[in-house]
Amino acid sequence: VIVIIDECDFLKLNPLLYRFICWSSRREQYSLTFPNFYRFGDQEIFINSSFRLIFNFRQIDQI
């Protein structure tokens, strides 16, 4: 299963997405060949680059 996360998903956080975001913020990428892929449990998750920029901005903004 591949889950694609974008800005709209970020605004509607569900428990799985929230846990994934916390986990991915302290985890290396799935592979250097595919830097936007992460393995989370039994799912492979793709994060588009605009989502990652928004997520990083919000993390910094909360500090």
Buried (B, 14 or more C-beta within 10 A) or exposed (E): EEBEBEEEBBEEEEEEBEEBBEEBEEEEBBEEEEEBBBEBEEEBBBBEEEBBEBBEEEEEEEE
